[in-house]
Amino acid sequence: MNEQSDEQRNYFRIFANIEVEVVPVSEEDVKQRQCESFFRTSVGFRLAKELYALDQENTHILRIISDRDREVAAYLKMLNKKIDLLGQAMAEHSEIASQNLQENVSLSEGGVAFDAKEQCGKNTYVALKITMLPSYIGVMMFGRVVESKANESNDYYRTSVSFLSVSEHERHILARHIMQVQSAQQRLRNQLSDQT
């Protein structure tokens, strides 16, 4: 097994419904261009990303406030949740019914696997725009195709992509979404076991 595969297995992986846009790019594109230049982004997409960045900047301040006054901190958290819900509603409203929604996407901090209509060559490069639902928070990054195999009926290709140069901010967005999905799945399992 190669080093890349071993590294990929070190990440937690989830299966979820996620919007994935893929644009084939060259190695020169990866070196010379910003990934964002390959995609149109909606106001909602940008808003969700900015709100998330502000949340991260204010986390430390909220902890300090929480240590001093829990009631004020609880109120600020509630206001933050309201703002997040408004941002999510705006993002949903500004997104046109997407043809990029994928079911059963396998996502980790190191890469993504999804169903593509066209086969991608192994070791070729792609620009990715990944939008996590229902938050509409997204990331855009370059990746390298690890595998692209046709399914039995040849109606799609299961494509695995390894992320290239993931920033700390992007890694945090991915990790947070993965933890949220895992928590939701665990709650559902607990509810089902309580019912039996």
MIDOSE-1310 file (N, C-alpha, C; in nm, 2 decimals, decimal comma, always signed):
residues 196
mneq	+0,08/-0,12/+0,00/+0,00/+0,00/+0,00/+0,09/+0,12/+0,00; +0,05/+0,23/-0,08/+0,14/+0,34/-0,09/+0,12/+0,44/+0,03; +0,21/+0,53/+0,04/+0,21/+0,63/+0,15/+0,08/+0,72/+0,15; +0,04/+0,75/+0,02/-0,08/+0,83/+0,01/-0,20/+0,76/+0,06
sdeq	-0,22/+0,63/+0,03/-0,33/+0,56/+0,08/-0,33/+0,54/+0,23; -0,21/+0,52/+0,29/-0,20/+0,51/+0,43/-0,24/+0,64/+0,50; -0,20/+0,76/+0,44/-0,23/+0,89/+0,50/-0,38/+0,91/+0,49; -0,45/+0,87/+0,38/-0,59/+0,89/+0,36/-0,67/+0,82/+0,47
rnyf	-0,62/+0,70/+0,51/-0,69/+0,62/+0,61/-0,68/+0,68/+0,75; -0,59/+0,78/+0,77/-0,58/+0,84/+0,91/-0,69/+0,94/+0,94; -0,78/+0,97/+0,84/-0,88/+1,07/+0,86/-1,02/+1,00/+0,88; -1,10/+1,06/+0,97/-1,24/+1,01/+0,98/-1,31/+1,04/+0,85
rifa	-1,40/+0,95/+0,82/-1,47/+0,96/+0,69/-1,62/+0,95/+0,72; -1,70/+1,03/+0,65/-1,84/+1,02/+0,66/-1,90/+1,00/+0,52; -2,03/+0,95/+0,52/-2,11/+0,94/+0,40/-2,22/+1,04/+0,42; -2,24/+1,13/+0,33/-2,34/+1,23/+0,34/-2,39/+1,29/+0,21
niev	-2,50/+1,37/+0,21/-2,54/+1,44/+0,09/-2,47/+1,57/+0,08; -2,40/+1,60/-0,02/-2,31/+1,72/-0,03/-2,32/+1,76/-0,18; -2,31/+1,89/-0,20/-2,30/+1,94/-0,34/-2,15/+1,94/-0,38; -2,12/+1,88/-0,49/-1,98/+1,88/-0,54/-1,98/+1,93/-0,68
evvp	-1,90/+2,03/-0,71/-1,87/+2,07/-0,85/-1,73/+2,04/-0,88; -1,70/+1,99/-1,00/-1,57/+1,95/-1,04/-1,53/+2,01/-1,17; -1,41/+2,07/-1,18/-1,36/+2,13/-1,30/-1,22/+2,07/-1,33; -1,20/+2,00/-1,44/-1,07/+1,95/-1,47/-0,97/+2,07/-1,49
vsee	-0,85/+2,06/-1,43/-0,75/+2,17/-1,44/-0,62/+2,11/-1,48; -0,52/+2,19/-1,51/-0,39/+2,15/-1,54/-0,30/+2,17/-1,42; -0,18/+2,11/-1,42/-0,08/+2,12/-1,31/-0,04/+2,27/-1,30; -0,03/+2,34/-1,42/+0,00/+2,48/-1,42/-0,11/+2,56/-1,35
dvkq	-0,24/+2,53/-1,37/-0,35/+2,59/-1,30/-0,33/+2,58/-1,15; -0,30/+2,46/-1,11/-0,28/+2,44/-0,96/-0,17/+2,53/-0,91; -0,07/+2,55/-0,98/+0,05/+2,63/-0,93/+0,03/+2,78/-0,95; -0,05/+2,82/-1,05/-0,06/+2,96/-1,08/-0,19/+3,03/-1,05
rqce	-0,30/+2,95/-1,04/-0,43/+3,02/-1,02/-0,49/+2,98/-0,89; -0,58/+3,07/-0,85/-0,66/+3,04/-0,73/-0,78/+2,95/-0,77; -0,81/+2,86/-0,68/-0,92/+2,76/-0,71/-1,05/+2,83/-0,73; -1,07/+2,94/-0,66/-1,20/+3,02/-0,66/-1,22/+3,07/-0,80
sffr	-1,12/+3,09/-0,88/-1,13/+3,15/-1,02/-1,21/+3,05/-1,12; -1,22/+2,93/-1,08/-1,29/+2,83/-1,16/-1,44/+2,82/-1,14; -1,49/+2,89/-1,04/-1,63/+2,87/-1,00/-1,70/+3,01/-0,98; -1,83/+3,00/-1,01/-1,92/+3,11/-0,98/-1,97/+3,08/-0,84
tsvg	-1,97/+3,18/-0,75/-2,02/+3,16/-0,62/-2,14/+3,26/-0,59; -2,24/+3,20/-0,53/-2,36/+3,28/-0,50/-2,33/+3,37/-0,37; -2,42/+3,46/-0,36/-2,41/+3,55/-0,24/-2,43/+3,46/-0,11; -2,52/+3,36/-0,12/-2,54/+3,28/+0,00/-2,42/+3,19/+0,03
frla	-2,35/+3,15/-0,07/-2,22/+3,07/-0,04/-2,12/+3,16/+0,03; -2,10/+3,28/-0,03/-2,00/+3,37/+0,03/-2,04/+3,41/+0,17; -2,17/+3,43/+0,19/-2,22/+3,47/+0,33/-2,20/+3,36/+0,43; -2,23/+3,24/+0,39/-2,21/+3,13/+0,49/-2,07/+3,12/+0,53
kely	-1,98/+3,13/+0,43/-1,83/+3,12/+0,45/-1,79/+3,23/+0,55; -1,83/+3,36/+0,52/-1,79/+3,47/+0,60/-1,85/+3,46/+0,75; -1,97/+3,41/+0,76/-2,03/+3,40/+0,89/-1,95/+3,29/+0,97; -1,91/+3,19/+0,90/-1,83/+3,08/+0,97/-1,69/+3,14/+1,01
aldq	-1,63/+3,22/+0,93/-1,50/+3,28/+0,96/-1,51/+3,37/+1,08; -1,62/+3,45/+1,09/-1,64/+3,54/+1,20/-1,66/+3,46/+1,33; -1,74/+3,35/+1,32/-1,75/+3,26/+1,44/-1,62/+3,21/+1,49; -1,53/+3,17/+1,40/-1,40/+3,13/+1,44/-1,32/+3,24/+1,51
enth	-1,33/+3,36/+1,46/-1,25/+3,47/+1,51/-1,31/+3,50/+1,65; -1,44/+3,48/+1,68/-1,50/+3,52/+1,80/-1,50/+3,41/+1,91; -1,46/+3,29/+1,88/-1,47/+3,18/+1,97/-1,39/+3,21/+2,10; -1,27/+3,27/+2,09/-1,19/+3,30/+2,21/-1,26/+3,40/+2,30
ilri	-1,31/+3,51/+2,23/-1,38/+3,61/+2,31/-1,50/+3,56/+2,38; -1,58/+3,47/+2,31/-1,70/+3,41/+2,37/-1,66/+3,33/+2,49; -1,55/+3,26/+2,49/-1,50/+3,18/+2,60/-1,47/+3,27/+2,72; -1,41/+3,38/+2,70/-1,38/+3,48/+2,80/-1,51/+3,53/+2,87
isdr	-1,60/+3,57/+2,78/-1,73/+3,62/+2,83/-1,80/+3,51/+2,91; -1,80/+3,39/+2,86/-1,86/+3,28/+2,93/-1,80/+3,25/+3,07; -1,67/+3,27/+3,09/-1,61/+3,26/+3,22/-1,65/+3,37/+3,31; -1,68/+3,49/+3,26/-1,72/+3,60/+3,34/-1,87/+3,60/+3,37
drev	-1,95/+3,57/+3,27/-2,10/+3,58/+3,29/-2,16/+3,48/+3,20; -2,21/+3,37/+3,25/-2,27/+3,27/+3,17/-2,40/+3,31/+3,10; -2,48/+3,39/+3,17/-2,61/+3,43/+3,11/-2,58/+3,52/+2,99; -2,49/+3,61/+2,99/-2,46/+3,69/+2,88/-2,40/+3,60/+2,76
aayl	-2,32/+3,51/+2,80/-2,26/+3,42/+2,70/-2,37/+3,33/+2,63; -2,47/+3,29/+2,72/-2,58/+3,21/+2,66/-2,67/+3,29/+2,57; -2,69/+3,42/+2,60/-2,76/+3,51/+2,52/-2,69/+3,53/+2,39; -2,56/+3,56/+2,39/-2,48/+3,58/+2,27/-2,48/+3,45/+2,18
kmln	-2,47/+3,34/+2,24/-2,48/+3,21/+2,16/-2,62/+3,20/+2,09; -2,72/+3,24/+2,16/-2,86/+3,23/+2,10/-2,87/+3,33/+1,98; -2,81/+3,45/+2,00/-2,81/+3,55/+1,89/-2,73/+3,50/+1,78; -2,62/+3,43/+1,81/-2,53/+3,38/+1,70/-2,61/+3,27/+1,62
kkid	-2,68/+3,19/+1,70/-2,76/+3,08/+1,63/-2,87/+3,14/+1,54; -2,93/+3,25/+1,59/-3,03/+3,32/+1,50/-2,97/+3,37/+1,37; -2,85/+3,43/+1,39/-2,78/+3,48/+1,27/-2,74/+3,37/+1,18; -2,70/+3,26/+1,23/-2,67/+3,14/+1,15/-2,79/+3,09/+1,07
llgq	-2,90/+3,09/+1,14/-3,03/+3,04/+1,08/-3,07/+3,14/+0,96; -3,05/+3,27/+0,99/-3,08/+3,36/+0,88/-2,99/+3,35/+0,76; -2,86/+3,33/+0,79/-2,76/+3,31/+0,69/-2,79/+3,18/+0,61; -2,83/+3,08/+0,68/-2,86/+2,95/+0,61/-2,98/+2,97/+0,52
amae	-3,08/+3,04/+0,57/-3,20/+3,06/+0,49/-3,17/+3,14/+0,37; -3,09/+3,24/+0,38/-3,05/+3,32/+0,27/-2,97/+3,24/+0,17; -2,88/+3,15/+0,22/-2,80/+3,07/+0,13/-2,89/+2,97/+0,06; -2,99/+2,91/+0,12/-3,08/+2,82/+0,06/-3,16/+2,90/-0,05
hsei	-3,20/+3,02/-0,02/-3,28/+3,10/-0,11/-3,20/+3,14/-0,24; -3,07/+3,17/-0,21/-2,99/+3,22/-0,32/-2,94/+3,11/-0,41; -2,94/+2,99/-0,36/-2,89/+2,87/-0,44/-3,00/+2,83/-0,54; -2,97/+2,82/-0,66/-3,06/+2,76/-0,76/-3,06/+2,61/-0,74
asqn	-3,17/+2,55/-0,76/-3,18/+2,40/-0,75/-3,06/+2,34/-0,81; -2,98/+2,28/-0,73/-2,84/+2,24/-0,78/-2,85/+2,10/-0,84; -2,78/+2,09/-0,95/-2,76/+1,96/-1,02/-2,64/+1,90/-0,97; -2,57/+1,96/-0,87/-2,45/+1,91/-0,82/-2,47/+1,83/-0,69
lqen	-2,59/+1,82/-0,64/-2,62/+1,75/-0,52/-2,58/+1,60/-0,54; -2,50/+1,55/-0,45/-2,46/+1,41/-0,46/-2,51/+1,34/-0,33; -2,55/+1,22/-0,35/-2,59/+1,13/-0,24/-2,47/+1,04/-0,22; -2,45/+1,00/-0,09/-2,35/+0,90/-0,06/-2,21/+0,94/-0,09
vsls	-2,18/+1,07/-0,07/-2,05/+1,12/-0,09/-1,96/+1,08/+0,03; -1,84/+1,03/+0,01/-1,75/+1,00/+0,11/-1,66/+1,11/+0,13; -1,66/+1,17/+0,25/-1,58/+1,29/+0,28/-1,49/+1,28/+0,40; -1,37/+1,32/+0,39/-1,28/+1,33/+0,50/-1,20/+1,46/+0,49
eggv	-1,11/+1,48/+0,58/-1,02/+1,60/+0,58/-0,92/+1,58/+0,47; -0,90/+1,46/+0,42/-0,79/+1,44/+0,32/-0,84/+1,42/+0,18; -0,97/+1,40/+0,16/-1,02/+1,38/+0,02/-1,17/+1,35/+0,02; -1,22/+1,33/-0,10/-1,36/+1,31/-0,12/-1,38/+1,20/-0,23
afda	-1,49/+1,12/-0,22/-1,52/+1,03/-0,33/-1,67/+1,05/-0,36; -1,70/+1,06/-0,49/-1,83/+1,09/-0,54/-1,85/+1,03/-0,67; -1,98/+1,03/-0,72/-2,02/+0,98/-0,85/-2,01/+1,08/-0,96; -1,93/+1,06/-1,06/-1,92/+1,16/-1,17/-1,98/+1,10/-1,30
keqc	-2,03/+1,19/-1,38/-2,09/+1,14/-1,51/-1,98/+1,11/-1,61; -1,86/+1,17/-1,60/-1,75/+1,15/-1,69/-1,63/+1,10/-1,61; -1,56/+1,01/-1,67/-1,44/+0,96/-1,61/-1,33/+1,06/-1,60; -1,26/+1,06/-1,49/-1,14/+1,15/-1,48/-1,01/+1,06/-1,48
gknt	-0,91/+1,11/-1,55/-0,79/+1,03/-1,56/-0,72/+1,02/-1,42; -0,66/+0,91/-1,39/-0,58/+0,89/-1,27/-0,47/+0,99/-1,27; -0,44/+1,05/-1,15/-0,34/+1,15/-1,13/-0,36/+1,28/-1,20; -0,48/+1,30/-1,26/-0,50/+1,43/-1,32/-0,55/+1,53/-1,21
yval	-0,56/+1,66/-1,24/-0,59/+1,75/-1,13/-0,73/+1,81/-1,16; -0,80/+1,84/-1,05/-0,93/+1,90/-1,06/-0,94/+2,02/-0,95; -1,03/+2,11/-0,99/-1,07/+2,21/-0,89/-1,21/+2,16/-0,83; -1,22/+2,17/-0,70/-1,34/+2,13/-0,64/-1,41/+2,24/-0,56
kitm	-1,54/+2,24/-0,57/-1,62/+2,33/-0,49/-1,72/+2,24/-0,41; -1,70/+2,23/-0,28/-1,78/+2,14/-0,20/-1,86/+2,22/-0,11; -1,99/+2,20/-0,11/-2,09/+2,27/-0,03/-2,15/+2,17/+0,07; -2,13/+2,19/+0,20/-2,19/+2,10/+0,30/-2,33/+2,15/+0,33
lpsy	-2,42/+2,05/+0,34/-2,56/+2,08/+0,37/-2,60/+2,03/+0,51; -2,69/+2,09/+0,58/-2,77/+2,20/+0,54/-2,71/+2,34/+0,57; -2,59/+2,35/+0,61/-2,53/+2,48/+0,65/-2,49/+2,57/+0,53; -2,47/+2,50/+0,41/-2,43/+2,57/+0,29/-2,29/+2,63/+0,31
igvm	-2,21/+2,59/+0,41/-2,08/+2,63/+0,42/-2,00/+2,55/+0,32; -1,91/+2,61/+0,25/-1,83/+2,54/+0,15/-1,68/+2,57/+0,15; -1,62/+2,48/+0,08/-1,47/+2,50/+0,05/-1,44/+2,48/-0,09; -1,34/+2,55/-0,14/-1,29/+2,53/-0,28/-1,14/+2,50/-0,27
mfgr	-1,10/+2,39/-0,33/-0,96/+2,35/-0,33/-0,93/+2,27/-0,45; -0,80/+2,25/-0,47/-0,76/+2,16/-0,58/-0,74/+2,02/-0,52; -0,75/+1,93/-0,61/-0,73/+1,79/-0,58/-0,66/+1,71/-0,69; -0,62/+1,59/-0,65/-0,56/+1,50/-0,75/-0,64/+1,37/-0,76
vves	-0,68/+1,33/-0,87/-0,77/+1,21/-0,89/-0,68/+1,09/-0,85; -0,73/+1,01/-0,76/-0,67/+0,89/-0,71/-0,73/+0,77/-0,79; -0,86/+0,78/-0,82/-0,93/+0,66/-0,89/-1,06/+0,71/-0,95; -1,09/+0,66/-1,07/-1,22/+0,69/-1,13/-1,27/+0,56/-1,20
kane	-1,36/+0,49/-1,14/-1,40/+0,36/-1,19/-1,55/+0,36/-1,22; -1,58/+0,30/-1,34/-1,72/+0,28/-1,38/-1,79/+0,18/-1,29; -1,92/+0,21/-1,26/-2,00/+0,11/-1,19/-2,04/+0,00/-1,28; -2,11/-0,10/-1,23/-2,14/-0,22/-1,31/-2,22/-0,18/-1,44
sndy	-2,31/-0,08/-1,42/-2,40/-0,05/-1,54/-2,34/+0,06/-1,63; -2,22/+0,11/-1,59/-2,15/+0,21/-1,67/-2,23/+0,34/-1,68; -2,31/+0,37/-1,58/-2,38/+0,50/-1,59/-2,32/+0,61/-1,51; -2,22/+0,58/-1,43/-2,14/+0,68/-1,36/-2,00/+0,62/-1,32
yrts	-1,92/+0,71/-1,28/-1,78/+0,67/-1,24/-1,76/+0,71/-1,09; -1,73/+0,62/-1,01/-1,70/+0,65/-0,87/-1,56/+0,71/-0,87; -1,55/+0,83/-0,83/-1,42/+0,91/-0,84/-1,37/+0,95/-0,71; -1,25/+0,91/-0,68/-1,18/+0,95/-0,55/-1,08/+1,05/-0,58
vsfl	-1,08/+1,16/-0,50/-0,99/+1,27/-0,51/-0,92/+1,30/-0,38; -0,79/+1,32/-0,39/-0,71/+1,36/-0,27/-0,69/+1,51/-0,27; -0,72/+1,58/-0,16/-0,71/+1,72/-0,16/-0,56/+1,76/-0,16; -0,53/+1,87/-0,22/-0,40/+1,93/-0,23/-0,39/+2,06/-0,15
svse	-0,29/+2,08/-0,07/-0,27/+2,20/+0,01/-0,39/+2,26/+0,08; -0,45/+2,18/+0,17/-0,56/+2,22/+0,24/-0,52/+2,32/+0,35; -0,58/+2,44/+0,35/-0,55/+2,54/+0,45/-0,61/+2,50/+0,58; -0,56/+2,56/+0,69/-0,61/+2,53/+0,82/-0,75/+2,56/+0,84
herh	-0,79/+2,67/+0,77/-0,93/+2,72/+0,78/-1,02/+2,61/+0,71; -0,98/+2,57/+0,59/-1,06/+2,47/+0,52/-1,07/+2,34/+0,59; -0,95/+2,30/+0,65/-0,95/+2,17/+0,73/-1,05/+2,18/+0,85; -1,05/+2,30/+0,91/-1,14/+2,32/+1,02/-1,29/+2,31/+0,98
ilar	-1,32/+2,37/+0,86/-1,46/+2,36/+0,81/-1,50/+2,21/+0,79; -1,40/+2,14/+0,72/-1,43/+1,99/+0,69/-1,45/+1,92/+0,82; -1,35/+1,94/+0,92/-1,36/+1,86/+1,04/-1,49/+1,89/+1,12; -1,53/+2,02/+1,12/-1,65/+2,05/+1,19/-1,77/+1,98/+1,13
himq	-1,78/+1,98/+1,00/-1,89/+1,92/+0,93/-1,89/+1,77/+0,96; -1,78/+1,71/+0,95/-1,76/+1,56/+0,97/-1,81/+1,53/+1,12; -1,77/+1,61/+1,21/-1,81/+1,59/+1,35/-1,96/+1,61/+1,37; -2,02/+1,71/+1,30/-2,16/+1,73/+1,31/-2,24/+1,61/+1,25
vqsa	-2,20/+1,56/+1,14/-2,27/+1,45/+1,08/-2,25/+1,33/+1,16; -2,13/+1,30/+1,22/-2,12/+1,19/+1,30/-2,21/+1,19/+1,43; -2,22/+1,32/+1,49/-2,30/+1,33/+1,60/-2,45/+1,31/+1,57; -2,49/+1,36/+1,46/-2,63/+1,34/+1,42/-2,66/+1,20/+1,39
qqrl	-2,57/+1,13/+1,33/-2,58/+0,98/+1,30/-2,59/+0,90/+1,44; -2,50/+0,94/+1,53/-2,50/+0,88/+1,66/-2,63/+0,90/+1,74; -2,69/+1,02/+1,73/-2,81/+1,05/+1,80/-2,93/+0,97/+1,74; -2,92/+0,95/+1,60/-3,03/+0,87/+1,54/-3,02/+0,73/+1,58
rnql	-2,89/+0,67/+1,59/-2,87/+0,54/+1,63/-2,92/+0,52/+1,77; -2,90/+0,62/+1,86/-2,94/+0,61/+2,00/-3,09/+0,61/+2,01; -3,16/+0,70/+1,93/-3,30/+0,70/+1,93/-3,36/+0,57/+1,88; -3,30/+0,51/+1,78/-3,36/+0,39/+1,72/-3,34/+0,27/+1,83
sdqt	-3,22/+0,27/+1,89/-3,20/+0,17/+2,00/-3,29/+0,19/+2,12; -3,33/+0,31/+2,15/-3,42/+0,34/+2,26/-3,56/+0,29/+2,23; -3,60/+0,29/+2,10/-3,73/+0,25/+2,05/-3,75/+0,10/+2,05; -3,64/+0,03/+2,05/-3,65/-0,12/+2,04/-3,64/-0,18/+2,17
